[in-house]
Amino acid sequence: MKGGSIRQHIPQRTCMACRKVRPKRELIRLVRIADGSVEVDINGKRAGRGAYLCRVQECWEIGLKGNQLEYALRTTLTQDNRDQLIKAAEKLSFSAI
């Protein structure tokens, strides 16, 4: 390319709680693994069906309170699995957007 700049493609994903489209790196991926449970995927590379949430506490509360996460990941969360995700969310650093 002569004189042009190379634009790098930045993958975009939608937060399942607030429905805002953001760069993938700004969101946290939740993944349904083979046994049907859901885990936080910090690196965003684990195999399995994924859904994304913003790094905002309100989005995590919305995503975990109803069945929105279950619908997006096509699974049923046990209370134990839901509690594990709540504890994982508490360890994350949330930002104000």
Helices and strands as residue ranges (DSSP letters): E 12-14, E 21-23, G 24-26, E 27-32, E 38-41, E 49-54, H 57-65, H 68-73, H 79-91
